[in-house]
Amino acid sequence: MNPNNPPDASRSKRRVLVVDDHPVVRMGLAQLINKEDDLAVCGEAENETGALEAAHQLRPDVALVDWSLKNKDAAELITTLHQDYPRMSILVLSIHEEMFYAERALRAGACGYVMKQEAAGKVVEAIRHVMTGHPYLSERAAHAVSDDVRKRFGGNKSPFAPGDRPSPTGTSAQGGPQPGSPAPHLAQAITVSIVIPVYNSEATVEQLCDLLIKELSDSYRLQIVLVDDGSGDRSACACRRVHERHPELVDCITLSRNFGEHNAVMAGLNCAEGDYCVIMDDDLQNPPSEVRALIEEARRGYDVVYTRYEAKRHAPLRNLGSRLHNWMATRALGKPADLYLSSFKVLSRFVVQEVIRYTGPDPYLDAIVLRVTRRIGVVRVRHEPRKHGQSGYTLRKLVSLWGNMIVSFSLYPLRLLGALGVMMTLVGVLYGLYTFVAWATPAIKEPDAYQKLNAANWFFRGIVLLAVGLVGEYVGRIYKHLTRDPQFIVRDTLRHRPRT
């Protein structure tokens, strides 16, 4: 933290805290801001810890925060500042034009987002604007976010003028209904996002979305996020048709290739905007009519609600794999033994925000959820027979999922290997004692050298190979993290949701 002005010099001015890990950028911003008669930089910080200390000591009016701090995004810092200092305006500077970054910053609590490429001309204007209590998106930032977020933060214009800001009641300044406002009976309703990973489901995805809209749109503000995970059929076209019929309700994300179910769900969670987020399959085995029961159970105070099927309609081999997976998760993740980790579940907004902070290449959603909370509910639901096609879960995918769960989210293999090492040591000590006693006692026949050498050789070779393989797996995971192997790559996005 480096204060640029003494407290007395800036007391009559609006105080700005600059948070950026580049000293040259901080210096340039300080010079730009300090030229203004009504603004002064009261302090600087280069990381999250320094920013929190400066905010506590200086109590600035505005925090100007760089989105990328030491290879870490500022979402957590923004959330903390927004919660601890609600009167302080938070303005984000970023080099990222992708929709995900702008929307994450705004949802975390920022009230403005400015691209660094245009900061010199916009930063002072943005600071003054957010201090009036109105949100601000620079022109390039406004093009980066979805229509829904743009409207929620004040309309289609950029910067958002005070007269364009929507009123809390959904009416315009002239008293008429705001374009795109929800129906009156939904004005106070909660928003529910439904994330559906889609893979080779051309025959079912449109019917599923129609049933969800029919079942839930009258009770909740609905958002359906379809994530096409590199399907081999025309599922992407089916998703596009649903979006074209219901552009205000359905968002479509098309991934560049098949990344796997959990990666696809993570892509959908990054776009989910609801107070609650339901995750369900695309094959109509999860009845849309059961979604309401999950949401109502979650509203009783649970962070996550899983489903337990009254009777599973999977094939016997799939059911056997699920039971084995459940057993492994109990031991590797510390999961409650009576909890079934179903793919049909609902997450609170708090859990969604925590889950999307995980940026590793191989996410396992349930392991991340169990890291976040133990406030877990369970609801019994129906499980319908599969009407079209067959399950995409092969034995190879199940084994891959188990390996990902155990190696990426648990120290269980290392501890198991350590326990095996202790056992080997005890066996070695006991065998050594036996050999010594046999040597000292002529009545006991000592094993010959070939038998001892052969047994020890095979045993220790197997253990060494096991250890090398396990260490190699961990090294491979570390390598993937260091090379920033992406969770997913978005090829195309369709979003047009004119709601407040």
NUDO-876457 format. One record per residue (C-alpha): residue in one letter; chain; y, z, x. Coordinates in Angstrom, 3 decimals, always signed. Each point is the difference from the previous one (the first is absolute). Layout:
<kedos>
KEDO aa ch        Y        Z        X
KEDO  A  A        Y        Z        X
...
</kedos>
This chain:
<kedos>
KEDO aa ch        Y        Z        X
KEDO  M  A   +0.000   +0.000   +0.000
KEDO  N  A   +3.345   -1.076   +1.477
KEDO  P  A   +3.081   +0.873   -2.090
KEDO  N  A   +2.679   -2.630   +0.425
KEDO  N  A   +2.838   +1.940   -1.559
KEDO  P  A   +0.922   +3.659   -0.063
KEDO  P  A   -0.447   +1.564   -3.444
KEDO  D  A   +3.755   +0.398   -0.509
KEDO  A  A   +0.706   -3.667   +0.738
KEDO  S  A   -2.403   -1.264   -2.670
KEDO  R  A   +0.500   +2.663   -2.633
KEDO  S  A   +2.439   -2.128   -2.014
KEDO  K  A   -2.220   -3.060   +0.312
KEDO  R  A   -3.364   -0.851   -1.547
KEDO  R  A   -2.624   +1.003   +2.533
KEDO  V  A   -2.722   -2.430   +1.102
KEDO  L  A   -3.199   +0.846   +1.894
KEDO  V  A   -1.428   -2.960   +1.976
KEDO  V  A   -3.778   +0.036   +0.569
KEDO  D  A   -1.308   -2.756   +2.308
KEDO  D  A   -2.325   +0.049   +3.004
KEDO  H  A   +2.138   -2.535   +1.911
KEDO  P  A   +3.029   +1.627   +1.712
KEDO  V  A   +1.875   -3.320   +0.218
KEDO  V  A   -0.359   -0.507   -3.752
KEDO  R  A   +1.162   +3.560   -0.673
KEDO  M  A   +3.026   -0.520   +2.213
KEDO  G  A   +0.910   -3.270   -1.715
KEDO  L  A   -0.331   +1.516   -3.466
KEDO  A  A   +2.056   +3.038   +1.036
KEDO  Q  A   +2.808   -2.197   +1.306
KEDO  L  A   -0.049   -2.093   -3.176
KEDO  I  A   +0.085   +3.013   -2.328
KEDO  N  A   +2.521   +2.053   +1.972
KEDO  K  A   +2.544   -2.807   -0.265
KEDO  E  A   +0.317   +0.742   -3.706
KEDO  D  A   +2.645   +2.452   -1.182
KEDO  D  A   -2.274   +1.649   -2.553
KEDO  L  A   -3.304   +0.093   +1.940
KEDO  A  A   -1.235   +1.805   +3.089
KEDO  V  A   -3.347   +0.273   +1.764
KEDO  C  A   -0.717   +3.724   +0.125
KEDO  G  A   -3.267   -0.257   +1.912
KEDO  E  A   -2.793   -2.174   +1.321
KEDO  A  A   -3.773   +0.326   +0.204
KEDO  E  A   -2.739   -2.149   +1.512
KEDO  N  A   -3.031   +1.333   -1.840
KEDO  E  A   -1.146   +1.808   -3.130
KEDO  T  A   +0.217   +3.497   +1.497
KEDO  G  A   +3.521   -0.548   +1.278
KEDO  A  A   +1.075   -1.460   -3.317
KEDO  L  A   -1.245   +3.022   -1.964
KEDO  E  A   +1.702   +2.399   +2.422
KEDO  A  A   +3.270   -1.933   -0.183
KEDO  A  A   -0.121   -0.158   -3.804
KEDO  H  A   -0.545   +3.774   -0.164
KEDO  Q  A   +2.838   +0.810   +2.412
KEDO  L  A   +2.589   -2.631   -0.933
KEDO  R  A   -0.674   -0.633   -3.716
KEDO  P  A   +1.280   -3.608   +0.099
KEDO  D  A   +1.067   -1.934   -3.073
KEDO  V  A   -2.025   -3.072   +0.994
KEDO  A  A   -3.061   -0.466   +2.217
KEDO  L  A   -0.203   -3.491   +1.512
KEDO  V  A   -3.712   -0.301   +0.919
KEDO  D  A   -1.815   -2.698   +1.946
KEDO  W  A   -3.258   -0.862   -1.776
KEDO  S  A   -2.022   -0.233   +3.255
KEDO  L  A   +0.054   +3.172   +2.100
KEDO  K  A   -2.207   +0.084   +3.114
KEDO  N  A   -2.739   -2.198   -1.525
KEDO  K  A   +0.131   +2.004   -3.242
KEDO  D  A   +1.723   -0.908   -3.220
KEDO  A  A   +2.611   +2.345   -1.442
KEDO  A  A   -1.587   +0.443   -3.448
KEDO  E  A   -1.002   +3.622   +0.629
KEDO  L  A   +3.430   +0.849   +1.459
KEDO  I  A   +1.762   -1.587   -2.983
KEDO  T  A   -2.175   +1.908   -2.454
KEDO  T  A   +0.679   +3.306   +1.772
KEDO  L  A   +3.756   -0.585   +0.204
KEDO  H  A   +0.124   -1.064   -3.637
KEDO  Q  A   -1.857   +3.132   -1.120
KEDO  D  A   +1.836   +2.476   +2.231
KEDO  Y  A   +3.505   -1.449   -0.341
KEDO  P  A   +0.258   -1.724   -3.389
KEDO  R  A   +3.789   -0.338   +0.283
KEDO  M  A   -0.282   -2.007   +3.229
KEDO  S  A   -0.142   -3.791   -0.336
KEDO  I  A   -2.619   -1.765   +2.138
KEDO  L  A   +0.662   -3.557   +1.161
KEDO  V  A   -2.764   -1.891   +1.840
KEDO  L  A   +0.507   -2.574   +2.754
KEDO  S  A   -2.953   -2.289   +0.684
KEDO  I  A   -1.071   -3.200   +1.716
KEDO  H  A   -2.735   -0.511   -2.611
KEDO  E  A   +0.572   -2.427   -2.837
KEDO  E  A   -3.439   +0.444   -1.588
KEDO  M  A   -0.058   +1.385   -3.524
KEDO  F  A   -2.310   +2.912   +0.916
KEDO  Y  A   +2.433   +1.607   +2.413
KEDO  A  A   +3.057   -0.212   -2.228
KEDO  E  A   -1.834   +1.335   -3.029
KEDO  R  A   -1.639   +2.829   +1.949
KEDO  A  A   +3.380   +1.115   +1.322
KEDO  L  A   +1.559   -0.015   -3.464
KEDO  R  A   -2.927   +1.827   -1.572
KEDO  A  A   +0.054   +2.616   +2.767
KEDO  G  A   +3.507   +0.993   -1.023
KEDO  A  A   +2.405   -2.372   +1.747
KEDO  C  A   +2.923   -1.209   -2.092
KEDO  G  A   +0.735   -3.055   +2.116
KEDO  Y  A   -1.686   -2.546   +2.268
KEDO  V  A   +1.828   -2.247   +2.472
KEDO  M  A   -1.444   -2.543   +2.426
KEDO  K  A   +1.033   +0.546   +3.621
KEDO  Q  A   +0.796   -3.686   +0.297
KEDO  E  A   +2.932   +0.501   -2.364
KEDO  A  A   +0.789   +3.649   +0.759
KEDO  A  A   +3.256   -0.655   +1.875
KEDO  G  A   +1.558   -1.506   -3.085
KEDO  K  A   -1.706   +2.141   -2.620
KEDO  V  A   -0.635   +3.485   +1.344
KEDO  V  A   +3.481   +1.435   -0.685
KEDO  E  A   +0.066   -1.614   -3.425
KEDO  A  A   -3.461   +1.417   -0.722
KEDO  I  A   +0.941   +3.526   +1.129
KEDO  R  A   +3.025   +0.067   -2.276
KEDO  H  A   -2.006   -1.390   -2.883
KEDO  V  A   -2.869   +2.529   +0.154
KEDO  M  A   +2.511   +2.865   +0.274
KEDO  T  A   +1.185   -0.923   -3.500
KEDO  G  A   -3.475   +0.818   -1.297
KEDO  H  A   -1.058   -3.614   -0.496
KEDO  P  A   -2.901   -1.794   +1.690
KEDO  Y  A   +0.602   -2.775   +2.486
KEDO  L  A   -2.082   -2.964   +1.117
KEDO  S  A   +1.507   -2.548   +2.353
KEDO  E  A   -0.555   -3.632   -0.879
KEDO  R  A   -3.005   -0.513   +2.272
KEDO  A  A   -1.514   +3.313   -1.084
KEDO  A  A   +0.432   -0.885   -3.668
KEDO  H  A   -1.997   -3.180   +0.565
KEDO  A  A   -2.774   +2.039   +1.655
KEDO  V  A   -0.772   +2.309   -2.917
KEDO  S  A   -1.609   -0.784   -3.332
KEDO  D  A   +2.004   -0.736   -3.129
KEDO  D  A   -1.126   +3.295   -1.476
KEDO  V  A   +1.380   +2.088   +2.858
KEDO  R  A   +3.148   -2.114   +0.131
KEDO  K  A   +0.649   +0.643   -3.671
KEDO  R  A   -0.905   +3.663   +0.263
KEDO  F  A   +2.568   +0.372   +2.774
KEDO  G  A   +2.749   -1.679   -1.877
KEDO  G  A   -0.464   -3.607   -1.051
KEDO  N  A   -0.232   -3.335   +1.787
KEDO  K  A   +3.301   +0.146   +1.867
KEDO  S  A   +0.359   +1.190   +3.567
KEDO  P  A   +1.695   +2.261   +0.808
KEDO  F  A   -0.512   +1.776   -3.317
KEDO  A  A   +3.371   +0.622   -1.564
KEDO  P  A   +0.411   +3.221   -1.997
KEDO  G  A   +0.310   -1.967   -3.227
KEDO  D  A   -3.378   -1.643   +0.595
KEDO  R  A   -1.866   +3.256   +0.350
KEDO  P  A   -2.358   +0.593   -2.954
KEDO  S  A   +0.672   +3.107   -1.984
KEDO  P  A   -2.798   +2.566   -0.433
KEDO  T  A   -0.388   -0.944   -3.640
KEDO  G  A   -0.654   -3.664   +0.706
KEDO  T  A   +3.292   -1.267   -1.419
KEDO  S  A   +2.720   -1.978   +1.688
KEDO  A  A   +3.546   +1.219   +0.596
KEDO  Q  A   +1.026   -1.793   -3.179
KEDO  G  A   -2.487   +2.011   -2.024
KEDO  G  A   -2.502   -2.775   -0.745
KEDO  P  A   -3.614   -0.078   +1.098
KEDO  Q  A   -0.512   -0.819   +3.647
KEDO  P  A   -1.902   -3.262   +0.626
KEDO  G  A   -3.600   +0.768   +0.759
KEDO  S  A   +0.197   +3.580   -1.265
KEDO  P  A   -3.238   +1.478   -1.344
KEDO  A  A   -0.560   +0.506   -3.665
KEDO  P  A   +1.624   +3.203   -1.355
KEDO  H  A   -3.327   +1.775   -0.531
KEDO  L  A   -0.862   -0.593   +3.696
KEDO  A  A   +3.337   +1.105   +1.427
KEDO  Q  A   -1.346   +3.422   +0.966
KEDO  A  A   -3.646   -1.056   +0.521
KEDO  I  A   -1.691   +0.401   +3.364
KEDO  T  A   -0.675   -3.059   +2.122
KEDO  V  A   -3.647   -0.784   +0.722
KEDO  S  A   -1.019   -2.435   +2.732
KEDO  I  A   -3.497   -1.460   -0.072
KEDO  V  A   -1.246   -1.405   +3.303
KEDO  I  A   -2.929   -2.406   -0.273
KEDO  P  A   -1.591   -1.514   +3.137
KEDO  V  A   -1.236   -3.425   -1.051
KEDO  Y  A   -2.903   -1.770   +1.680
KEDO  N  A   -1.817   -2.956   -1.588
KEDO  S  A   +0.915   +1.164   -3.516
KEDO  E  A   +1.401   -3.142   -1.541
KEDO  A  A   -2.090   +0.609   -3.119
KEDO  T  A   +1.190   +3.555   -0.667
KEDO  V  A   +3.461   +0.694   +1.419
KEDO  E  A   +1.989   -1.621   -2.837
KEDO  Q  A   -2.010   +1.757   -2.690
KEDO  L  A   +0.372   +3.310   +1.837
KEDO  C  A   +3.785   -0.310   +0.211
KEDO  D  A   +0.288   -0.988   -3.666
KEDO  L  A   -2.021   +3.058   -1.026
KEDO  L  A   +2.093   +2.296   +2.213
KEDO  I  A   +3.251   -1.307   -1.455
KEDO  K  A   -1.288   +0.287   -3.547
KEDO  E  A   -1.301   +3.527   +0.585
KEDO  L  A   +2.844   +1.536   +2.027
KEDO  S  A   +3.275   -1.898   -0.348
KEDO  D  A   +1.024   +1.862   -3.162
KEDO  S  A   -0.370   +3.419   +1.661
KEDO  Y  A   +1.101   -0.472   +3.607
KEDO  R  A   +2.362   -2.058   +2.083
KEDO  L  A   -2.689   -2.193   +1.526
KEDO  Q  A   -0.340   -1.739   +3.359
KEDO  I  A   -3.197   -1.878   +0.875
KEDO  V  A   -0.420   -0.955   +3.667
KEDO  L  A   -2.671   -2.634   +0.644
KEDO  V  A   -1.016   -0.399   +3.644
KEDO  D  A   -2.076   -3.099   +0.683
KEDO  D  A   -2.086   +0.885   +3.056
KEDO  G  A   -0.784   -3.484   +1.279
KEDO  S  A   -2.210   -0.996   -2.934
KEDO  G  A   -2.277   -3.003   +0.388
KEDO  D  A   +0.470   -1.127   -3.613
KEDO  R  A   +3.188   -0.628   -2.017
KEDO  S  A   +0.858   +3.662   -0.506
KEDO  A  A   +3.446   -0.538   +1.541
KEDO  C  A   +0.777   -2.631   -2.655
KEDO  A  A   -1.187   +2.366   -2.727
KEDO  C  A   +2.298   +2.721   +1.345
KEDO  R  A   +2.889   -2.438   +0.052
KEDO  R  A   -0.645   -0.961   -3.639
KEDO  V  A   +0.111   +3.663   -1.046
KEDO  H  A   +3.272   +0.452   +1.866
KEDO  E  A   +1.503   -3.052   -1.664
KEDO  R  A   -0.927   +1.357   -3.442
KEDO  H  A   +1.227   +3.535   +0.744
KEDO  P  A   +2.534   -0.200   +2.853
KEDO  E  A   +1.578   +3.303   -1.020
KEDO  L  A   -3.320   +1.860   +0.240
KEDO  V  A   -2.224   -1.688   +2.587
KEDO  D  A   +0.597   -0.337   +3.745
KEDO  C  A   -2.277   -2.188   +2.123
KEDO  I  A   -0.685   +0.373   +3.714
KEDO  T  A   -2.117   -2.575   +1.817
KEDO  L  A   -1.439   +1.040   +3.363
KEDO  S  A   -0.506   -2.598   +2.719
KEDO  R  A   -3.738   +0.736   +0.283
KEDO  N  A   -2.605   +2.523   -1.088
KEDO  F  A   +0.959   +3.397   +1.449
KEDO  G  A   -2.254   +2.220   -2.122
KEDO  E  A   +0.483   +2.065   -3.132
KEDO  H  A   +1.754   +2.984   +1.562
KEDO  N  A   +2.459   -2.198   +1.910
KEDO  A  A   +0.763   -1.906   -3.184
KEDO  V  A   +0.605   +3.261   -1.854
KEDO  M  A   +2.403   +1.090   +2.755
KEDO  A  A   +1.932   -3.249   -0.459
KEDO  G  A   +0.255   +0.745   -3.721
KEDO  L  A   +1.060   +3.617   +0.548
KEDO  N  A   +2.871   -1.201   +2.179
KEDO  C  A   +1.320   -1.874   -3.049
KEDO  A  A   -0.825   +2.632   -2.631
KEDO  E  A   +3.071   +1.571   -1.589
KEDO  G  A   -1.503   +2.257   -2.664
KEDO  D  A   +0.056   +3.739   -0.473
KEDO  Y  A   -3.777   -0.344   -0.040
KEDO  C  A   -2.119   -2.718   +1.582
KEDO  V  A   -3.396   -0.935   -1.427
KEDO  I  A   -2.494   -1.809   +2.234
KEDO  M  A   -2.786   -1.873   -1.737
KEDO  D  A   -2.493   -2.815   +0.562
KEDO  D  A   +0.462   -3.580   -1.136
KEDO  D  A   -3.405   -0.488   -1.663
KEDO  L  A   +0.616   +1.703   -3.414
KEDO  Q  A   -2.498   +2.751   +0.808
KEDO  N  A   +2.918   +2.466   -0.146
KEDO  P  A   +1.113   -0.111   -3.664
KEDO  P  A   +3.810   -0.317   -0.403
KEDO  S  A   -0.218   +2.434   -2.918
KEDO  E  A   -0.962   +2.770   +2.468
KEDO  V  A   +3.201   -0.312   +2.043
KEDO  R  A   +1.900   +2.152   -2.479
KEDO  A  A   -2.428   +2.906   +0.542
KEDO  L  A   +0.576   -0.108   +3.758
KEDO  I  A   +3.777   +0.037   -0.358
KEDO  E  A   +0.018   +2.853   -2.494
KEDO  E  A   -2.267   +2.047   +2.274
KEDO  A  A   +2.271   -0.696   +2.987
KEDO  R  A   +3.028   +1.170   -2.008
KEDO  R  A   -1.590   +3.454   -0.200
KEDO  G  A   +1.008   +0.479   +3.647
KEDO  Y  A   -2.642   -1.785   +2.065
KEDO  D  A   +0.961   -2.155   +3.000
KEDO  V  A   -3.041   -2.218   -0.453
KEDO  V  A   -2.554   -0.405   -2.763
KEDO  Y  A   -3.386   -1.599   +0.679
KEDO  T  A   -2.409   -1.277   -2.615
KEDO  R  A   -3.609   +0.997   -0.496
KEDO  Y  A   -2.105   -2.521   -1.865
KEDO  E  A   -2.077   +1.125   -2.940
KEDO  A  A   -2.591   -2.616   +0.973
KEDO  K  A   +0.424   -2.344   +2.957
KEDO  R  A   -0.677   -3.677   -0.636
KEDO  H  A   -0.417   -1.055   +3.607
KEDO  A  A   -3.193   -1.420   +1.457
KEDO  P  A   -2.516   +2.581   +1.323
KEDO  L  A   +0.718   -0.930   +3.635
KEDO  R  A   +3.748   +0.447   -0.548
KEDO  N  A   -0.571   +3.387   -1.659
KEDO  L  A   -2.160   +1.096   +2.936
KEDO  G  A   +2.741   -1.083   +2.399
KEDO  S  A   +2.600   +1.935   -2.014
KEDO  R  A   -2.057   +3.196   +0.144
KEDO  L  A   -0.452   -0.361   +3.752
KEDO  H  A   +3.696   -0.700   +0.406
KEDO  N  A   +0.859   +3.083   -2.061
KEDO  W  A   -2.303   +2.157   +2.146
KEDO  M  A   +1.548   -1.295   +3.213
KEDO  A  A   +3.547   +0.496   -1.277
KEDO  T  A   -0.761   +3.624   -0.879
KEDO  R  A   -1.006   +0.749   +3.573
KEDO  A  A   +2.395   -2.258   +1.887
KEDO  L  A   +3.174   +0.493   -2.074
KEDO  G  A   -0.465   +3.493   -1.398
KEDO  K  A   -0.090   -1.389   -3.542
KEDO  P  A   -1.039   +2.393   -2.772
KEDO  A  A   -3.699   -0.564   -0.593
KEDO  D  A   +0.420   -0.498   -3.760
KEDO  L  A   +2.785   -2.594   +0.353
KEDO  Y  A   -0.969   -3.658   -0.371
KEDO  L  A   +2.351   -2.344   +1.882
KEDO  S  A   +0.265   -2.755   -2.576
KEDO  S  A   +2.144   -3.086   +0.439
KEDO  F  A   +1.489   +0.579   -3.489
KEDO  K  A   +2.661   +2.705   +0.445
KEDO  V  A   +3.663   +0.877   -0.433
KEDO  L  A   +2.412   +1.235   +2.689
KEDO  S  A   +3.304   +1.787   -0.479
KEDO  R  A   +3.176   -1.439   +1.504
KEDO  F  A   -0.053   +2.730   +2.647
KEDO  V  A   -3.477   -1.005   +1.178
KEDO  V  A   +0.853   -3.713   -0.006
KEDO  Q  A   +3.003   +0.630   +2.252
KEDO  E  A   -2.160   +1.977   +2.407
KEDO  V  A   -2.837   -2.543   -0.029
KEDO  I  A   +2.178   -3.012   +0.878
KEDO  R  A   +1.247   +1.797   +3.096
KEDO  Y  A   -3.418   -0.703   +1.524
KEDO  T  A   +0.339   -3.263   +1.927
KEDO  G  A   -3.382   -0.223   +1.753
KEDO  P  A   -1.945   -3.266   -0.238
KEDO  D  A   -3.058   +1.507   -1.725
KEDO  P  A   +1.172   +2.229   -2.849
KEDO  Y  A   -2.486   +2.003   -2.014
KEDO  L  A   +1.978   +1.035   -3.041
KEDO  D  A   -2.017   +3.022   -1.115
KEDO  A  A   +0.065   +1.511   +3.504
KEDO  I  A   +3.802   -0.326   +0.078
KEDO  V  A   +0.268   +1.561   -3.464
KEDO  L  A   -2.163   +2.944   +1.048
KEDO  R  A   +2.303   +0.534   +2.965
KEDO  V  A   +2.976   +0.252   -2.342
KEDO  T  A   -1.173   +2.204   -2.864
KEDO  R  A   -2.750   +2.067   -1.579
KEDO  R  A   +1.634   +0.063   -3.443
KEDO  I  A   -2.653   -2.299   -1.414
KEDO  G  A   -1.088   -0.487   -3.597
KEDO  V  A   -3.034   -1.759   -1.457
KEDO  V  A   -0.358   -1.906   -3.273
KEDO  R  A   -3.218   -1.338   -1.507
KEDO  V  A   +0.270   -3.648   -1.010
KEDO  R  A   -2.207   -2.864   -1.117
KEDO  H  A   -1.306   -2.543   +2.459
KEDO  E  A   -0.598   -3.425   -1.501
KEDO  P  A   -2.668   -2.483   +1.150
KEDO  R  A   +1.240   -2.831   +2.186
KEDO  K  A   +0.669   -3.052   -2.183
KEDO  H  A   +0.581   -2.644   +2.657
KEDO  G  A   -1.211   -0.573   +3.556
KEDO  Q  A   -1.432   +2.639   +2.290
KEDO  S  A   +1.333   +2.859   +2.080
KEDO  G  A   +1.804   -0.942   +3.212
KEDO  Y  A   -1.416   +3.073   +1.747
KEDO  T  A   -2.810   -1.127   +2.280
KEDO  L  A   -2.053   +2.255   +2.243
KEDO  R  A   +2.069   -1.198   +2.957
KEDO  K  A   +3.275   +0.981   -1.714
KEDO  L  A   -1.356   +3.395   -0.998
KEDO  V  A   -1.142   +0.711   +3.573
KEDO  S  A   +3.425   -1.118   +1.265
KEDO  L  A   +1.706   +2.321   -2.488
KEDO  W  A   -2.154   +2.944   +1.089
KEDO  G  A   +0.746   -0.689   +3.641
KEDO  N  A   +3.734   -0.223   -0.716
KEDO  M  A   -0.067   +3.269   -1.928
KEDO  I  A   -1.894   +1.908   +2.683
KEDO  V  A   +1.638   -1.390   +3.140
KEDO  S  A   +3.613   -0.503   -1.147
KEDO  F  A   +0.471   +3.086   -2.156
KEDO  S  A   -2.364   +2.610   +1.372
KEDO  L  A   -1.029   +1.801   +3.181
KEDO  Y  A   -3.467   +0.492   -1.473
KEDO  P  A   -1.765   -2.405   +2.443
KEDO  L  A   +1.602   +1.669   +3.016
KEDO  R  A   -0.980   +3.445   -1.267
KEDO  L  A   -3.512   -1.234   -0.754
KEDO  L  A   -0.237   -1.413   +3.505
KEDO  G  A   +1.272   +3.303   +1.405
KEDO  A  A   -2.637   +1.913   -1.963
KEDO  L  A   -2.641   -2.418   +1.280
KEDO  G  A   +1.226   +0.617   +3.539
KEDO  V  A   -0.360   +3.754   -0.491
KEDO  M  A   -3.538   -0.506   -1.305
KEDO  M  A   -0.842   -2.219   +2.984
KEDO  T  A   +1.325   +2.660   +2.360
KEDO  L  A   -2.136   +2.694   -1.648
KEDO  V  A   -3.071   -2.242   +0.105
KEDO  G  A   +0.678   -0.724   +3.670
KEDO  V  A   +0.343   +3.707   +0.789
KEDO  L  A   -3.188   +0.864   -1.904
KEDO  Y  A   -1.914   -2.837   +1.628
KEDO  G  A   +1.253   +1.125   +3.404
KEDO  L  A   -1.190   +3.538   -0.702
KEDO  Y  A   -3.384   -1.342   -1.123
KEDO  T  A   -0.322   -2.036   +3.201
KEDO  F  A   +0.886   +3.033   +2.118
KEDO  V  A   -2.491   +2.216   -1.843
KEDO  A  A   -2.711   -2.704   +0.283
KEDO  W  A   +0.668   -0.300   +3.710
KEDO  A  A   -0.181   +3.785   +0.452
KEDO  T  A   -3.071   +0.477   -2.228
KEDO  P  A   -3.137   -1.875   +1.176
KEDO  A  A   -1.701   +0.524   -3.390
KEDO  I  A   +2.449   -2.371   -1.712
KEDO  K  A   -0.499   -3.690   +0.559
KEDO  E  A   +3.315   -1.537   +1.023
KEDO  P  A   +0.840   -3.494   -1.392
KEDO  D  A   -0.283   -2.685   +2.647
KEDO  A  A   +3.127   -1.621   +1.468
KEDO  Y  A   -0.467   -3.326   -1.790
KEDO  Q  A   -0.094   +1.630   -3.467
KEDO  K  A   +3.107   +2.079   +0.690
KEDO  L  A   +1.919   -2.934   +1.461
KEDO  N  A   -0.966   -2.426   -2.765
KEDO  A  A   +0.908   +2.391   -2.855
KEDO  A  A   +3.328   +0.975   +1.579
KEDO  N  A   +0.798   -3.654   +0.820
KEDO  W  A   -0.420   -1.285   -3.559
KEDO  F  A   +1.728   +2.999   -1.540
KEDO  F  A   +3.090   -0.080   +2.180
KEDO  R  A   +0.307   -3.782   -0.116
KEDO  G  A   +0.130   +0.126   -3.795
KEDO  I  A   +2.639   +2.743   +0.032
KEDO  V  A   +2.132   -1.891   +2.530
KEDO  L  A   -0.130   -3.178   -2.068
KEDO  L  A   +0.950   +1.948   -3.135
KEDO  A  A   +2.930   +1.647   +1.762
KEDO  V  A   +1.216   -3.288   +1.499
KEDO  G  A   -0.197   -1.706   -3.390
KEDO  L  A   +1.921   +2.770   -1.731
KEDO  V  A   +2.696   +0.173   +2.687
KEDO  G  A   +0.249   -3.784   -0.132
KEDO  E  A   +0.593   +0.175   -3.750
KEDO  Y  A   +2.853   +2.463   +0.464
KEDO  V  A   +1.500   -2.085   +2.817
KEDO  G  A   -0.171   -3.050   -2.258
KEDO  R  A   +1.873   +1.849   -2.751
KEDO  I  A   +2.653   +1.109   +2.494
KEDO  Y  A   +0.335   -3.575   +1.231
KEDO  K  A   +0.537   -1.279   -3.545
KEDO  H  A   +2.710   +2.606   -0.569
KEDO  L  A   +1.737   -0.857   +3.268
KEDO  T  A   -0.062   -3.717   -0.760
KEDO  R  A   +1.489   +0.661   -3.466
KEDO  D  A   -2.795   -1.791   -1.829
KEDO  P  A   +1.533   -0.329   -3.492
KEDO  Q  A   -1.382   +1.641   -3.130
KEDO  F  A   +0.826   -3.137   -1.922
KEDO  I  A   +2.115   -3.152   +0.220
KEDO  V  A   +1.826   -1.147   -3.108
KEDO  R  A   +0.007   -3.760   -0.452
KEDO  D  A   +1.959   -0.117   -3.243
KEDO  T  A   +1.588   +2.369   -2.510
KEDO  L  A   +0.985   -0.601   -3.615
KEDO  R  A   +2.323   +2.650   -1.392
KEDO  H  A   +2.536   -0.377   -2.750
KEDO  R  A   +0.323   +3.181   -1.960
KEDO  P  A   +3.318   +0.249   -1.823
KEDO  R  A   -0.268   +3.632   -1.017
KEDO  T  A   +2.188   +2.970   +0.826
</kedos>
